[in-house]
Amino acid sequence: MIETYIVTKKDKVVFSCESDSLENVLKSLEFMGIEDYDNIQTIPTTNHPRPNTYLDEYDENFVLKSDYERAKLGRLKLQDDQELDEDNKIIKRKENKPSDPFEEMDLEATKKWALETLSGMCVGTNFSMLSQHTRDNIYCGATEGYPDYLQGENGIQTIKHINNFFRNVYANNAAIIETLETKEEIKLFIENLEMPTEAQILQEVIN
């Protein structure tokens, strides 16, 4: 039976997917190189909590709470022109404050933000290309109608190659980020960063 699994570290969501077994979830975590977590659980819904959010940001059906509720919890950074009033309502900020959140970050914090954004882009593109459900089917041999490169051992190797491909994408771009010397350079780099297309990825991992 397909269930929704979430992987967390101190109640912060690291990864979520649909799978037919914990064993296959563990395989995916291993392939993705995700090791820093302390809990794996199933939830009775197909809603997928977002990576880098916390469990208390969701209701009992794992639907994301309103911006107001998340702001009260301190989980949501308000817009630069917003604040919570004395009644805990989100209102327009009365005084002018810096409009650029990067002004509050030093260089190291900006690099950390960029690396987290890069990681999210790599994971998101990886699983949009080859879903967890497709990967589970490959692991258990339910691949009727799949192309040759997703059949049997070929399929397992394809998953491995795709994961390695995105590890390299992350590593190469992370190395560039570490060399950047200003917050403006880092911000511009992330804004202009594009993930490879599916055709480009398949050309790399199959040929």
N, C-alpha and C positions, 0 to 999 in steps of 0.2 A: 504494500500500500504506500502511495506517495504521501509524504508528510513534509511539513515545513520545519526546518531546523534553523536555530539561531545559535551562533557562537559568540560568547561574550568574554570580556575581561573586566572584572569589577563592575558588572552591570552595564558596561559600554559595549555596544554591538560592534563586533569585528567582522562578521560574515553571516550571511543568511542564504538559504537555498532550499529547493525542494528535492527530496531524495526518497528512495525506497528503503534505505537502511543507514544506520549509523556508520557502518563499515565504509560505505561509499562516501559519506561526508568526510570521514577521516582521510580517505585517499585523496579527495579534492584538496583538503587542507595541506596535506603533505606535498602534493604537486604544486600548490600555490605558494609554498614556503611559509605558510602561516603557522607559527608555533606559539605565539604569545597570547594564550587564552586560558581561562580557568573554568569554563562551563560550556556544555553543549546541551541544548534542550529542544524538545519539540513544542510547537504551539498549535492550538486548534483553529488555524486560519491559514489562508493562502496569502495574507498580507505579509510583505517582507519588510521588517524594520531596516532602516537605512544604516549603513556603516557609519560609525562615529557619532551615533545618537545613543541615548541612554534608555533603559527599559521604562523608567518612570515618565518618559515623554509620550507613552502610548497608553490607550485605554485597555480595557479587558479583552477587546477584540484585536488588539495591536493596530488600531487606527491611530495615526499621529494626532496628538491633542492640538488644540488651537494655539496660535501664536501667543495669545494672551496667557493661556495656562502654562505654556512652556517658559514664557518670560517670567512668570511668578516663581517657577521652579529654579530660575537662574540658568536654564539650559539654552535659551534663545537669546542671542545678541540682538538687541533692538536696532532698528534703523537709526541713522545718525540724527534724524529729526523726530524721534519718538522717545517716550519715557513712560514709566508707570506712575500714575498720580496717587494721591493718598488713599483712593478707593481701589487701587490695583487695577486701574483701567489703562489701556494703552492710549496715550494722547500725543498730539504734536508737541514737540519740545518748544518751550517758550523762548529760550535764549539760543543764540547761534553758537554752535559748537563745530569743531573740525569735521568736515564732511568725508574725509578720507580715513578709513579705519587703519590704513597702513601707517598713518602718522603716529599711532600708539604702539607700533611694533618696532623693536630694534632689528638689526640685520639678522641675528640668529633666529629670532622668532619668525621673521619673514621667510627665511630658508626652511624652517620647520613647516610652516604653512604650505610652502611650495612643494615640499617632498610629500606631504600628506595628500595634497591635491593631485600630484603626479601618480601616487599609488592608487588613488581612487579611480583615476582615468584608465590606468592599466587594467585593474580588476574589472571595471565596468565594461571595457571594450572586449576583454577576454571572454567574459560570460555572455555578452550580447552576441558574440560570434558563435560560441558553442555552449549552449545552455547546460545547467546542471542535469536536467532531465535527459538530455542527449548523452551526456557523459555517463550517467548511470546506466543507460541502455547499452552503451558500448562495454562497460565493465561486466554486465551480466549477459552479453551476447544477443540482446534483443535488437538487432540492427537490420532487420529485413527492410529493403528499399533504400538503405543508406548507400552512399557512394563507396567505392573500394577503399579509399583512404580512411574510412571510418569503420571498416569491418575487422573483427577479430583483433589480432595482434597489431595490425596496421592502425586500427582505431586507437588502441592504447598508446602506441608510439606517437600518433598525431596529437593526442592530448598532451603528452609529455613535451613534444616539440613546441606546441603552442604556448604552454606554460613557460618553458625556457625562453621562448621568443620574447614574451612580455617581461620576464625577469631581466633580460638584456636591455629591453626598451627602458625599463625603470632605471637600471644601473647606469646606462649611458647618459640619460638625461639628468639623473641625480648628480653624476660627476660634473656635468656642466653647471648645474645650479650651485654646487659647492665652490666653483671658481668665480661666480659673479660677485661683484664687490659693492653693489648698491641695491637698495630695496627697489628702486625704479627698474633696474635691469631684470631683477627676479620677477617682478610683476609683469613686465612686458614679455618675458620669456614664456611664462605660463599662459598669458592671454593668447599668444601666437602658436602655442604648442598644438599639434594635430597628431592624433593617433593614426597608425597605418590602416589602410583599408583592408577588408577581408580578402580581396584579390591579392594584395601585396603580401599579406601574411601567409596565405596558402602557397603562393609561389616560393616563399622562403622555406616553409616547413615540409613541403611535399617534394620539391625538386632537390 
